[in-house]
Amino acid sequence: MPLKRTGIVLSPNNRRVVLRPFDLPGNDRRLRVIARIATLSENEVDAQLHHVLEEFHGRHQRPREFFLRRYEAMRCYLPTDTPLSENRQLLVGAYFTQEYALESAALFNPSMVWHPNQSNLAAGSRRFVLSLRAVGEGHTSSVTFRSGVIDGDNQLSIDGPTKFVTTPEFVPDAVYDKELFFRKLAELDLGNPFTGHVLSKLASAFTLDQLDTSLKSCLREYRSQHHELAPIVEKVITLAKSNYEITYLPDHELSERLIFPFGPTETNGIEDARFVQFQEEDGSSQYYATYSAYDGKMVLPQLLETKDFLRFKMHTLNGPAISDKGLALFPRMVNGRYAMLSRQDGEHLYLMYSDMLYFWYAKEIIVKPTFPWEFVQMGNCGSPIETDSGWLVLTHGVGPMRKYCIGAILLDLDDPSRLIGRLKEPLLTPNENEREGYVPNVVYSCGSVIHNGHLVLPYAMSDYATTFATVPVDKLLSSMI
């Protein structure tokens, strides 16, 4: 197989830091820190703030704005309503802020899609977006981005990231659709008379604040059942907060944008986003990404959507067919329905269909481990790619010594449950330069593209860094049995 490694390597960079909240455990500690700051004179406050701003100058965009937001978050711990000087507010905010090196440990599991902006390119070239799983302190995973161009000769160039990383604006007032929200409540066994009463007070579209107000109002009405209803209220709020939006401004470069865990199901990380450019039936397109939300105990598949990589909407996925990692959405509807690959049991490749993007009920096994290099388990390495010959799906297989290899299968265009070809030998196996890392002997991808008749495959090297390979599609398909 004439697979060509490009030699391009994207390694984690511990210099890329972002401002994050620094939350001390317990209200008492927060109060004591604020009390100590209160003992400083205005001159001492000015001197301390000047030192902080000088020491961290040039490392972040608009740090003063972040400090003021942190002060507002801590304001409830102030003992009085006496106004503080702006510098004292900034200093309080600085004490409750930290730098976080988002990719200090690893930069891996890439997914590649075509960039929404294809202007000002040479003939035969296309611009791409590359998403990456960044791992920092505490092994918390987030999604970061790079951009680049593939030219007419299939040569890749990667745009260098800016020195800054910026957290997005979190949109807690995202609008929820009442009918969809009720369906999700029912899937979670929360569809009962109390939650029905809560929703009856809301319009067909409502905000998180309106939901919170309705819950509190109904709790007062059901005060005699407060003890048994309190856990239900908490679960309803958790569901709402797990469906949210984040936004960036156009002047934030793509490499500055970061999808950091915000929802309660993501507290320990957002893992392995599989992006796909989805063609709607009306001819429009947008980007979806399935990802694994991890709260430290449980992994839950969720869905991200965006049209421009500036505004991202995060959704929970529901239904009995939603389980395990590795969901990958087809890039268009198949026979009038959404279609998705999954690995329900951690071992086999499944196909799922649904009339509703956020609810999945049925599944069927379509591919089982067959060759020695995939005897332990197999799954997908990103969304299916449509070709004239069929749906090309990159797979991963696990063999002896837990070695991960990348393979490929071909599914029928009209009936993706029908396997029409597969590689007997791996397309890619870790070489000596790729087998050392955080998790040795692993190559893995979350999404590829086809350009000028070549498969362009970004992949992770042992859960540490990212590189690329290319292979002619016709050679790949002719090697299948």
LOZA-206808 format. One line per field, with one value per residue (C-alpha): residue number from 0; residue in one letter; x, y, z. Coordinates in nm, 3 decimals. Layout:
residues N
resi: c(NUM	...)
resn: c(A	...)
px: c(X	...)
py: c(Y	...)
pz: c(Z	...)
end
This chain:
residues 481
resi: c(0	1	2	3	4	5	6	7	8	9	10	11	12	13	14	15	16	17	18	19	20	21	22	23	24	25	26	27	28	29	30	31	32	33	34	35	36	37	38	39	40	41	42	43	44	45	46	47	48	49	50	51	52	53	54	55	56	57	58	59	60	61	62	63	64	65	66	67	68	69	70	71	72	73	74	75	76	77	78	79	80	81	82	83	84	85	86	87	88	89	90	91	92	93	94	95	96	97	98	99	100	101	102	103	104	105	106	107	108	109	110	111	112	113	114	115	116	117	118	119	120	121	122	123	124	125	126	127	128	129	130	131	132	133	134	135	136	137	138	139	140	141	142	143	144	145	146	147	148	149	150	151	152	153	154	155	156	157	158	159	160	161	162	163	164	165	166	167	168	169	170	171	172	173	174	175	176	177	178	179	180	181	182	183	184	185	186	187	188	189	190	191	192	193	194	195	196	197	198	199	200	201	202	203	204	205	206	207	208	209	210	211	212	213	214	215	216	217	218	219	220	221	222	223	224	225	226	227	228	229	230	231	232	233	234	235	236	237	238	239	240	241	242	243	244	245	246	247	248	249	250	251	252	253	254	255	256	257	258	259	260	261	262	263	264	265	266	267	268	269	270	271	272	273	274	275	276	277	278	279	280	281	282	283	284	285	286	287	288	289	290	291	292	293	294	295	296	297	298	299	300	301	302	303	304	305	306	307	308	309	310	311	312	313	314	315	316	317	318	319	320	321	322	323	324	325	326	327	328	329	330	331	332	333	334	335	336	337	338	339	340	341	342	343	344	345	346	347	348	349	350	351	352	353	354	355	356	357	358	359	360	361	362	363	364	365	366	367	368	369	370	371	372	373	374	375	376	377	378	379	380	381	382	383	384	385	386	387	388	389	390	391	392	393	394	395	396	397	398	399	400	401	402	403	404	405	406	407	408	409	410	411	412	413	414	415	416	417	418	419	420	421	422	423	424	425	426	427	428	429	430	431	432	433	434	435	436	437	438	439	440	441	442	443	444	445	446	447	448	449	450	451	452	453	454	455	456	457	458	459	460	461	462	463	464	465	466	467	468	469	470	471	472	473	474	475	476	477	478	479	480)
resn: c(M	P	L	K	R	T	G	I	V	L	S	P	N	N	R	R	V	V	L	R	P	F	D	L	P	G	N	D	R	R	L	R	V	I	A	R	I	A	T	L	S	E	N	E	V	D	A	Q	L	H	H	V	L	E	E	F	H	G	R	H	Q	R	P	R	E	F	F	L	R	R	Y	E	A	M	R	C	Y	L	P	T	D	T	P	L	S	E	N	R	Q	L	L	V	G	A	Y	F	T	Q	E	Y	A	L	E	S	A	A	L	F	N	P	S	M	V	W	H	P	N	Q	S	N	L	A	A	G	S	R	R	F	V	L	S	L	R	A	V	G	E	G	H	T	S	S	V	T	F	R	S	G	V	I	D	G	D	N	Q	L	S	I	D	G	P	T	K	F	V	T	T	P	E	F	V	P	D	A	V	Y	D	K	E	L	F	F	R	K	L	A	E	L	D	L	G	N	P	F	T	G	H	V	L	S	K	L	A	S	A	F	T	L	D	Q	L	D	T	S	L	K	S	C	L	R	E	Y	R	S	Q	H	H	E	L	A	P	I	V	E	K	V	I	T	L	A	K	S	N	Y	E	I	T	Y	L	P	D	H	E	L	S	E	R	L	I	F	P	F	G	P	T	E	T	N	G	I	E	D	A	R	F	V	Q	F	Q	E	E	D	G	S	S	Q	Y	Y	A	T	Y	S	A	Y	D	G	K	M	V	L	P	Q	L	L	E	T	K	D	F	L	R	F	K	M	H	T	L	N	G	P	A	I	S	D	K	G	L	A	L	F	P	R	M	V	N	G	R	Y	A	M	L	S	R	Q	D	G	E	H	L	Y	L	M	Y	S	D	M	L	Y	F	W	Y	A	K	E	I	I	V	K	P	T	F	P	W	E	F	V	Q	M	G	N	C	G	S	P	I	E	T	D	S	G	W	L	V	L	T	H	G	V	G	P	M	R	K	Y	C	I	G	A	I	L	L	D	L	D	D	P	S	R	L	I	G	R	L	K	E	P	L	L	T	P	N	E	N	E	R	E	G	Y	V	P	N	V	V	Y	S	C	G	S	V	I	H	N	G	H	L	V	L	P	Y	A	M	S	D	Y	A	T	T	F	A	T	V	P	V	D	K	L	L	S	S	M	I)
px: c(0.000	0.168	0.091	0.308	0.390	0.429	0.678	0.471	0.431	0.214	0.349	0.200	0.322	0.322	0.361	0.002	-0.184	-0.536	-0.694	-0.920	-1.105	-0.909	-1.169	-1.068	-1.256	-1.506	-1.661	-1.444	-1.121	-1.267	-1.377	-1.035	-0.853	-1.090	-1.045	-0.667	-0.695	-0.917	-0.628	-0.421	-0.414	-0.505	-0.136	-0.053	-0.340	-0.211	0.141	0.029	-0.195	0.083	0.318	0.064	-0.007	0.364	0.455	0.185	0.200	0.169	0.057	-0.319	-0.568	-0.780	-0.679	-0.840	-1.180	-1.127	-1.024	-1.337	-1.555	-1.386	-1.447	-1.817	-1.823	-1.667	-1.870	-2.124	-1.853	-1.793	-1.912	-2.066	-2.206	-1.940	-1.808	-1.449	-1.207	-1.162	-0.802	-0.913	-1.177	-0.911	-0.680	-0.955	-1.020	-0.649	-0.635	-0.915	-0.761	-0.499	-0.314	-0.393	-0.160	-0.427	-0.196	0.097	0.050	-0.077	-0.217	-0.378	-0.684	-0.729	-1.034	-1.015	-1.294	-1.297	-1.285	-1.602	-1.381	-1.222	-1.136	-0.797	-0.648	-0.440	-0.609	-0.636	-0.586	-0.830	-0.823	-0.904	-0.991	-0.816	-0.962	-0.739	-0.783	-0.564	-0.476	-0.338	-0.309	-0.528	-0.564	-0.854	-0.932	-1.055	-1.088	-0.845	-0.807	-0.551	-0.598	-0.399	-0.400	-0.362	-0.236	-0.292	-0.002	-0.143	0.127	0.009	0.098	-0.018	-0.082	0.120	-0.098	-0.107	0.052	-0.288	-0.567	-0.899	-1.190	-1.526	-1.828	-2.057	-2.424	-2.637	-2.946	-2.946	-3.302	-3.448	-3.724	-3.999	-4.106	-3.747	-3.668	-3.972	-3.860	-3.520	-3.682	-3.892	-3.581	-3.422	-3.735	-3.801	-4.129	-4.371	-4.659	-4.417	-4.191	-4.499	-4.634	-4.298	-4.297	-4.662	-4.557	-4.303	-4.334	-4.251	-3.897	-3.747	-3.417	-3.229	-3.332	-3.698	-3.669	-3.507	-3.784	-4.053	-3.885	-3.866	-4.227	-4.348	-4.138	-4.322	-4.652	-4.534	-4.359	-4.492	-4.296	-3.984	-3.754	-3.843	-3.861	-3.524	-3.320	-3.551	-3.498	-3.122	-3.138	-3.356	-3.104	-2.817	-2.990	-3.044	-2.685	-2.560	-2.727	-2.557	-2.380	-2.038	-1.937	-1.625	-1.579	-1.454	-1.132	-1.035	-0.810	-0.913	-0.614	-0.714	-1.055	-1.101	-1.389	-1.328	-1.562	-1.857	-2.146	-2.192	-2.141	-1.802	-1.632	-1.332	-1.308	-1.435	-1.276	-1.229	-1.450	-1.537	-1.623	-1.821	-1.946	-2.312	-2.509	-2.871	-3.146	-3.208	-2.849	-2.711	-2.441	-2.317	-2.067	-2.148	-1.914	-1.990	-1.772	-1.736	-1.827	-1.652	-1.747	-1.486	-1.714	-1.915	-1.863	-2.166	-2.181	-2.285	-2.320	-2.173	-2.295	-2.161	-2.187	-1.881	-1.657	-1.752	-2.077	-2.098	-2.413	-2.370	-2.647	-2.710	-2.792	-3.069	-3.226	-3.147	-2.897	-2.677	-2.396	-2.018	-1.766	-1.697	-2.016	-1.963	-2.237	-2.275	-2.223	-2.580	-2.911	-2.932	-3.268	-3.436	-3.294	-2.992	-2.734	-2.452	-2.180	-2.118	-1.947	-2.219	-2.035	-1.679	-1.603	-1.810	-1.906	-2.277	-2.505	-2.790	-3.071	-3.300	-3.560	-3.443	-3.086	-3.083	-3.267	-3.147	-3.345	-3.228	-2.890	-2.744	-2.400	-2.252	-1.882	-1.710	-1.338	-1.210	-0.832	-0.566	-0.476	-0.838	-0.933	-0.967	-1.196	-1.266	-1.435	-1.441	-1.176	-1.420	-1.731	-1.784	-1.656	-1.876	-1.707	-1.847	-1.764	-1.932	-1.895	-1.527	-1.485	-1.151	-1.147	-0.922	-0.838	-0.672	-0.453	-0.183	-0.012	-0.303	-0.151	-0.386	-0.378	-0.586	-0.775	-1.053	-1.385	-1.630	-2.008	-2.280	-2.400	-2.770	-2.753	-2.464	-2.545	-2.393	-2.016	-1.871	-1.497	-1.233	-0.856	-0.707	-0.393	-0.381	-0.354	-0.134	0.048	0.271	0.634	0.934	0.887	0.518	0.501	0.639	0.409	0.148	-0.016	0.241	0.176	-0.131	-0.225	-0.570	-0.774	-1.111	-1.168	-1.009	-1.081	-1.030	-0.844	-0.739	-0.800	-0.596	-0.707	-0.553	-0.526	-0.438	-0.357	-0.230	0.097	0.056	-0.182	0.087	0.132	-0.029	0.100	-0.037	-0.027	-0.173	-0.269	-0.431	-0.797	-0.796	-0.499	-0.675	-0.999	-0.824	-0.646	-0.977	-1.115)
py: c(0.000	0.328	0.522	0.831	0.986	1.363	1.410	1.699	1.670	1.884	1.847	1.976	2.322	2.410	2.780	2.798	2.905	3.027	3.213	2.992	3.040	2.942	2.804	2.744	2.470	2.593	2.933	2.994	2.993	3.233	3.464	3.457	3.544	3.836	3.949	3.951	4.162	4.401	4.471	4.628	5.004	5.149	5.214	4.852	4.735	4.951	4.813	4.450	4.486	4.662	4.372	4.113	4.298	4.347	3.986	3.844	4.116	3.986	3.638	3.699	3.917	4.145	4.003	4.299	4.198	3.843	3.969	4.183	3.884	3.680	3.962	3.958	3.581	3.638	3.947	3.745	3.674	4.041	4.125	4.463	4.650	4.920	4.992	4.886	5.072	4.922	4.825	4.639	4.459	4.364	4.237	4.024	3.880	3.806	3.607	3.385	3.335	3.091	3.010	2.671	2.508	2.342	2.117	2.066	1.687	1.589	1.712	1.422	1.247	1.490	1.541	1.722	1.899	2.160	2.520	2.731	2.997	2.879	3.225	3.350	3.010	2.889	2.665	2.308	2.406	2.376	2.514	2.283	2.299	2.054	1.987	1.832	1.689	1.894	1.754	1.966	1.967	1.711	1.523	1.750	1.735	2.021	2.084	2.319	2.407	2.459	2.555	2.479	2.427	2.123	2.227	2.075	1.834	1.718	1.898	2.009	2.333	2.412	2.767	2.845	2.905	3.249	3.293	3.349	3.114	3.268	3.116	3.174	3.360	3.111	3.163	3.037	3.204	2.976	2.913	2.568	2.414	2.295	1.993	1.874	1.938	1.734	1.445	1.451	1.456	1.154	0.967	1.027	0.905	1.261	1.302	1.320	1.546	1.781	1.844	1.863	2.138	2.317	2.315	2.421	2.758	2.814	2.934	2.707	2.851	2.939	3.030	2.874	3.160	3.110	2.738	2.807	3.050	2.799	2.522	2.739	2.847	2.488	2.376	2.631	2.488	2.134	2.235	1.929	1.711	1.927	1.652	1.402	1.664	1.832	1.558	1.586	1.962	1.911	1.663	1.899	2.181	1.945	1.852	2.217	2.315	2.026	2.191	2.528	2.763	2.924	3.210	3.377	3.704	3.704	3.878	3.566	3.358	2.994	2.869	3.101	2.935	2.667	2.440	2.385	2.182	2.394	2.150	1.932	1.614	1.744	1.847	1.618	1.666	1.681	1.391	1.274	1.513	1.363	1.655	1.617	1.869	1.770	1.842	1.925	1.818	2.182	2.213	2.404	2.264	2.289	2.110	1.854	1.678	1.385	1.380	1.203	1.407	1.283	1.387	1.179	0.878	0.830	0.888	1.026	1.081	1.436	1.647	1.982	2.191	2.503	2.682	2.904	2.781	3.097	2.990	2.636	2.467	2.166	1.905	1.592	1.279	1.051	0.714	0.350	0.331	0.604	0.442	0.399	0.610	0.652	0.781	0.906	1.079	1.020	1.343	1.342	1.169	0.815	0.713	1.006	0.938	1.036	0.760	0.707	0.455	0.352	0.096	-0.001	-0.280	-0.154	-0.432	-0.428	-0.167	-0.075	0.118	0.335	0.526	0.796	1.045	1.286	1.401	1.400	1.069	0.724	0.407	0.124	-0.033	-0.331	-0.490	-0.450	-0.538	-0.778	-0.818	-1.061	-1.033	-1.083	-0.713	-0.635	-0.940	-0.743	-0.470	-0.240	0.095	0.387	0.654	0.926	0.981	0.785	0.952	0.927	0.793	0.664	0.311	0.336	0.478	0.471	0.421	0.428	0.187	0.116	-0.233	-0.357	-0.665	-0.832	-0.615	-0.368	-0.231	-0.001	-0.001	0.190	-0.006	0.068	-0.077	0.005	0.015	0.015	0.370	0.285	0.023	0.100	-0.212	-0.408	-0.449	-0.462	-0.440	-0.429	-0.429	-0.759	-0.584	-0.249	0.069	0.218	0.063	0.250	0.264	0.313	0.692	0.664	0.390	0.589	0.828	0.864	0.539	0.338	0.147	0.348	0.527	0.683	0.933	1.104	1.215	1.241	1.404	1.319	1.572	1.528	1.154	1.108	1.027	1.279	1.109	1.304	1.071	1.065	0.905	0.712	0.967	1.236	1.425	1.443	1.378	1.314	1.059	1.040	0.749	0.730	0.637	0.407	0.209	0.187	0.058	-0.192	-0.342	-0.438	-0.789)
pz: c(0.000	-0.112	0.207	0.249	0.587	0.558	0.841	0.979	1.357	1.584	1.936	2.261	2.360	2.729	2.644	2.522	2.833	2.896	3.188	3.397	3.727	4.037	4.277	4.635	4.822	5.078	5.138	5.444	5.244	4.988	5.267	5.431	5.105	5.044	5.406	5.364	5.050	5.246	5.487	5.207	5.164	4.824	4.755	4.836	4.614	4.326	4.372	4.385	4.080	3.887	3.968	3.847	3.521	3.455	3.531	3.300	3.034	2.679	2.780	2.749	2.566	2.786	3.126	3.306	3.167	3.295	3.640	3.663	3.571	3.842	4.090	4.003	4.067	4.411	4.498	4.696	4.957	5.039	5.391	5.291	4.992	5.024	4.671	4.603	4.381	4.037	4.116	4.429	4.224	3.970	4.242	4.397	4.051	4.002	4.327	4.195	3.850	3.725	3.406	3.254	2.998	2.789	2.583	2.818	2.826	2.480	2.148	1.967	1.814	1.523	1.302	0.967	0.773	0.500	0.624	0.571	0.407	0.081	-0.057	-0.181	-0.254	-0.546	-0.801	-0.675	-0.310	-0.022	0.330	0.621	0.989	1.218	1.561	1.825	2.170	2.402	2.745	3.026	3.403	3.578	3.246	3.154	2.782	2.567	2.192	2.020	1.652	1.377	1.013	0.702	0.327	0.102	-0.240	-0.582	-0.530	-0.194	0.002	0.346	0.520	0.873	0.988	1.298	1.605	1.763	2.105	2.265	2.369	2.470	2.656	2.488	2.613	2.780	2.691	2.981	2.831	2.530	2.416	2.478	2.269	2.505	2.300	2.257	2.625	2.733	2.511	2.680	3.024	2.929	2.807	3.147	3.330	3.447	3.261	3.553	3.667	3.847	3.546	3.324	3.549	3.536	3.157	3.136	3.280	3.004	2.646	2.352	2.369	2.705	2.873	3.162	3.390	3.300	3.367	3.703	3.797	3.702	3.901	4.213	4.171	4.137	4.433	4.647	4.522	4.608	4.933	5.117	4.867	4.865	4.993	4.719	4.442	4.513	4.335	4.031	4.020	4.029	3.739	3.532	3.583	3.498	3.172	3.086	3.163	2.950	2.649	2.606	2.367	2.354	2.125	1.989	1.802	1.441	1.549	1.747	1.521	1.483	1.683	1.971	2.006	2.266	2.360	2.730	2.952	3.068	3.115	3.426	3.221	3.096	3.419	3.354	2.982	2.626	2.439	2.079	1.880	1.540	1.312	0.991	0.736	0.707	0.389	0.466	0.227	0.129	0.003	0.301	0.524	0.878	1.096	1.362	1.599	1.823	2.133	2.467	2.775	3.088	3.441	3.619	3.660	3.342	2.969	2.782	2.404	2.312	1.997	1.896	1.606	1.437	1.105	1.134	1.419	1.607	1.769	1.907	2.037	2.264	2.291	2.490	2.291	2.410	2.346	2.424	2.134	2.284	2.479	2.477	2.285	1.918	1.757	1.401	1.202	0.829	0.626	0.491	0.549	0.411	0.267	0.440	0.787	0.991	1.010	1.256	1.331	1.689	1.910	2.153	2.332	2.302	2.055	1.734	1.475	1.477	1.245	1.377	1.206	1.341	1.222	1.495	1.531	1.912	1.972	1.871	1.936	1.707	1.630	1.445	1.425	1.077	1.123	1.364	1.438	1.179	1.140	1.410	1.433	1.535	1.742	2.069	1.940	1.650	1.596	1.358	1.305	1.203	0.994	0.672	0.354	0.046	-0.269	-0.598	-0.482	-0.141	0.207	0.298	0.673	0.848	1.141	1.434	1.544	1.863	1.857	2.066	2.331	2.296	1.976	1.782	1.401	1.146	0.882	0.633	0.521	0.243	0.297	0.032	-0.050	-0.043	0.231	0.470	0.671	0.381	0.401	0.047	0.119	0.391	0.427	0.535	0.662	0.843	0.641	0.914	1.206	1.455	1.344	1.572	1.574	1.664	1.926	2.221	2.406	2.677	2.559	2.359	2.037	1.931	1.609	1.604	1.405	1.443	1.085	0.738	0.401	0.034	-0.184	-0.548	-0.532	-0.214	0.137	0.374	0.712	1.029	1.314	1.670	1.770	2.097	2.249	2.255	1.925	1.581	1.230	0.879	0.597	0.247	0.024	-0.325	-0.282	-0.586	-0.446	-0.109	-0.257	-0.489	-0.186	-0.022	-0.026)
end
